[in-house]
Amino acid sequence: MKQITAHELTTMSEQAAHVASLRTHRTLHQELTNPVQRLAIAMEPGTYIRPHRHPQTWELLTPLRGRFVVL
């Protein structure tokens, strides 16, 4: 099991603030072939993820800090 500390969340947010997309991520799964992909994503205010879908899979978003809007 991988854990994410409050310090890591803060570091990710700081990194996200300095890139054009205003977000950064850390993978929590072992390999890209794993059936479940787990990511911690730092999304700073102003970031936008365009509407999309995954026909063969699903997504679950859970805020660890802050909030977001889903359209």
MDAnalysis code that builds the backbone (N, CA, C; Angstrom):
import MDAnalysis as mda
import numpy as np

u = mda.Universe.empty(213, n_residues=71, atom_resindex=np.repeat(np.arange(71), 3), trajectory=True)
u.add_TopologyAttr("name", ["N", "CA", "C"] * 71)
u.add_TopologyAttr("resid", np.arange(1, 72))
u.add_TopologyAttr("resname", ["MET", "LYS", "GLN", "ILE", "THR", "ALA", "HIS", "GLU", "LEU", "THR", "THR", "MET", "SER", "GLU", "GLN", "ALA", "ALA", "HIS", "VAL", "ALA", "SER", "LEU", "ARG", "THR", "HIS", "ARG", "THR", "LEU", "HIS", "GLN", "GLU", "LEU", "THR", "ASN", "PRO", "VAL", "GLN", "ARG", "LEU", "ALA", "ILE", "ALA", "MET", "GLU", "PRO", "GLY", "THR", "TYR", "ILE", "ARG", "PRO", "HIS", "ARG", "HIS", "PRO", "GLN", "THR", "TRP", "GLU", "LEU", "LEU", "THR", "PRO", "LEU", "ARG", "GLY", "ARG", "PHE", "VAL", "VAL", "LEU"])
u.atoms.positions = np.array([
    [0.842, -1.178, 0.000],
    [0.000, 0.000, 0.000],
    [0.887, 1.240, 0.000],
    [0.559, 2.173, -0.871],
    [1.286, 3.436, -0.905],
    [0.485, 4.472, -0.136],
    [1.189, 5.316, 0.572],
    [0.544, 6.378, 1.333],
    [0.971, 7.732, 0.776],
    [0.085, 8.701, 0.940],
    [0.388, 10.077, 0.539],
    [0.327, 10.927, 1.789],
    [1.402, 11.621, 2.064],
    [1.448, 12.469, 3.251],
    [0.945, 13.872, 2.924],
    [0.623, 14.611, 3.954],
    [0.207, 16.011, 3.778],
    [1.327, 16.805, 3.110],
    [2.562, 16.503, 3.456],
    [3.710, 17.187, 2.851],
    [3.764, 16.897, 1.351],
    [3.509, 15.650, 0.949],
    [3.511, 15.311, -0.476],
    [2.391, 16.031, -1.222],
    [1.224, 16.144, -0.609],
    [0.130, 16.883, -1.235],
    [0.508, 18.340, -1.446],
    [1.142, 18.930, -0.450],
    [1.577, 20.321, -0.566],
    [2.613, 20.468, -1.667],
    [3.561, 19.554, -1.726],
    [4.599, 19.591, -2.761],
    [3.982, 19.453, -4.146],
    [3.026, 18.535, -4.299],
    [2.358, 18.360, -5.585],
    [1.625, 19.633, -5.995],
    [0.948, 20.273, -5.052],
    [0.245, 21.519, -5.352],
    [1.208, 22.610, -5.784],
    [2.331, 22.705, -5.113],
    [3.340, 23.705, -5.481],
    [3.867, 23.439, -6.886],
    [4.104, 22.177, -7.218],
    [4.579, 21.829, -8.560],
    [3.512, 22.147, -9.600],
    [2.258, 21.820, -9.298],
    [1.159, 22.059, -10.238],
    [1.004, 23.539, -10.543],
    [1.250, 24.379, -9.569],
    [1.100, 25.826, -9.755],
    [2.086, 26.383, -10.782],
    [3.129, 25.608, -11.101],
    [4.172, 26.101, -12.000],
    [4.168, 25.454, -13.376],
    [3.109, 24.711, -13.706],
    [3.018, 24.121, -15.043],
    [1.762, 24.649, -15.737],
    [1.773, 24.642, -17.049],
    [0.673, 25.242, -17.827],
    [-0.684, 24.616, -17.529],
    [-0.735, 23.304, -17.309],
    [-2.022, 22.634, -17.061],
    [-2.550, 22.861, -15.651],
    [-1.709, 23.395, -14.772],
    [-2.043, 23.632, -13.368],
    [-2.375, 22.344, -12.609],
    [-1.787, 21.241, -13.062],
    [-1.989, 19.988, -12.337],
    [-0.774, 19.077, -12.496],
    [-0.648, 18.188, -11.548],
    [0.407, 17.173, -11.585],
    [-0.150, 15.929, -10.912],
    [0.471, 14.802, -11.132],
    [-0.058, 13.573, -10.552],
    [1.053, 12.657, -10.048],
    [0.641, 11.738, -9.223],
    [1.513, 10.672, -8.729],
    [0.762, 9.365, -8.910],
    [1.367, 8.416, -9.600],
    [0.710, 7.129, -9.793],
    [0.831, 6.288, -8.527],
    [-0.224, 5.575, -8.223],
    [-0.241, 4.717, -7.039],
    [-0.334, 3.236, -7.417],
    [-0.574, 2.964, -8.700],
    [-0.623, 1.576, -9.157],
    [0.786, 1.123, -9.530],
    [0.954, -0.177, -9.593],
    [2.280, -0.726, -9.882],
    [2.669, -0.612, -11.355],
    [1.715, -0.959, -12.248],
    [2.012, -0.961, -13.679],
    [0.827, -0.421, -14.467],
    [1.086, 0.073, -15.678],
    [0.011, 0.598, -16.513],
    [-0.977, -0.484, -16.932],
    [-0.567, -1.732, -16.851],
    [-1.454, -2.833, -17.221],
    [-2.383, -3.255, -16.083],
    [-2.212, -2.688, -14.905],
    [-3.100, -3.026, -13.786],
    [-4.538, -2.680, -14.161],
    [-5.498, -3.516, -13.778],
    [-6.887, -3.252, -14.132],
    [-7.453, -1.997, -13.465],
    [-6.901, -1.618, -12.338],
    [-7.333, -0.404, -11.653],
    [-6.162, 0.568, -11.637],
    [-6.382, 1.750, -12.210],
    [-5.362, 2.794, -12.239],
    [-5.643, 3.761, -11.099],
    [-4.707, 3.918, -10.198],
    [-4.884, 4.813, -9.050],
    [-3.913, 5.980, -9.184],
    [-4.456, 7.194, -9.091],
    [-3.648, 8.402, -9.214],
    [-4.025, 9.390, -8.133],
    [-3.042, 10.094, -7.654],
    [-3.292, 11.277, -6.827],
    [-2.986, 12.447, -7.746],
    [-3.966, 13.320, -7.956],
    [-3.805, 14.441, -8.882],
    [-3.972, 15.745, -8.124],
    [-2.967, 16.579, -8.202],
    [-3.061, 17.927, -7.635],
    [-3.568, 18.831, -8.749],
    [-4.743, 19.426, -8.534],
    [-5.337, 20.333, -9.510],
    [-5.490, 21.697, -8.857],
    [-4.796, 22.658, -9.385],
    [-4.836, 24.009, -8.839],
    [-6.017, 24.782, -9.416],
    [-6.480, 25.816, -8.720],
    [-7.572, 26.640, -9.248],
    [-7.253, 27.126, -10.661],
    [-8.248, 27.012, -11.532],
    [-8.069, 27.426, -12.918],
    [-7.781, 26.271, -13.863],
    [-7.478, 25.095, -13.339],
    [-7.238, 23.948, -14.219],
    [-8.559, 23.481, -14.802],
    [-8.481, 22.808, -15.938],
    [-9.687, 22.334, -16.610],
    [-9.373, 20.993, -17.254],
    [-10.218, 20.039, -17.006],
    [-10.103, 18.744, -17.670],
    [-11.338, 18.621, -18.549],
    [-11.139, 18.593, -19.843],
    [-12.272, 18.597, -20.757],
    [-13.125, 17.345, -20.554],
    [-14.419, 17.468, -20.781],
    [-15.299, 16.307, -20.646],
    [-14.818, 15.156, -21.534],
    [-14.815, 13.997, -20.979],
    [-14.369, 12.814, -21.699],
    [-15.023, 11.582, -21.083],
    [-14.854, 10.464, -21.727],
    [-15.370, 9.227, -21.164],
    [-14.428, 8.084, -21.497],
    [-14.549, 7.039, -20.725],
    [-13.770, 5.823, -20.908],
    [-14.784, 4.694, -21.100],
    [-15.059, 4.298, -22.346],
    [-16.125, 3.330, -22.607],
    [-15.969, 1.991, -21.878],
    [-14.756, 1.572, -21.639],
    [-14.546, 0.254, -21.033],
    [-14.241, 0.318, -19.527],
    [-14.117, 1.514, -18.984],
    [-13.758, 1.658, -17.570],
    [-14.565, 2.780, -16.943],
    [-14.314, 3.077, -15.702],
    [-14.987, 4.158, -14.999],
    [-13.955, 4.937, -14.198],
    [-14.369, 6.105, -13.726],
    [-13.499, 6.950, -12.905],
    [-14.197, 7.290, -11.602],
    [-13.422, 7.375, -10.549],
    [-13.920, 7.823, -9.254],
    [-12.999, 8.943, -8.798],
    [-13.548, 10.119, -8.567],
    [-12.772, 11.265, -8.093],
    [-13.141, 11.529, -6.639],
    [-12.148, 11.589, -5.792],
    [-12.359, 11.860, -4.376],
    [-11.393, 12.959, -3.946],
    [-11.899, 14.107, -3.520],
    [-10.974, 15.168, -3.091],
    [-10.310, 14.806, -1.770],
    [-8.999, 14.939, -1.729],
    [-8.250, 14.734, -0.493],
    [-8.050, 16.066, 0.235],
    [-8.110, 17.133, -0.563],
    [-7.965, 18.486, -0.030],
    [-8.627, 19.427, -1.019],
    [-9.369, 20.388, -0.535],
    [-10.011, 21.353, -1.419],
    [-11.299, 20.819, -2.005],
    [-11.633, 21.300, -3.196],
    [-12.880, 20.904, -3.842],
    [-12.753, 21.064, -5.347],
    [-13.701, 20.470, -6.074],
    [-13.732, 20.604, -7.525],
    [-15.180, 20.495, -7.987],
    [-15.419, 20.894, -9.226],
    [-16.758, 20.868, -9.803],
    [-16.743, 19.864, -10.958],
    [-17.739, 19.014, -11.007],
    [-17.890, 18.063, -12.099],
    [-19.121, 18.469, -12.901],
    [-18.952, 18.678, -14.196],
    [-20.070, 19.033, -15.078],
    [-20.714, 17.782, -15.635],
])
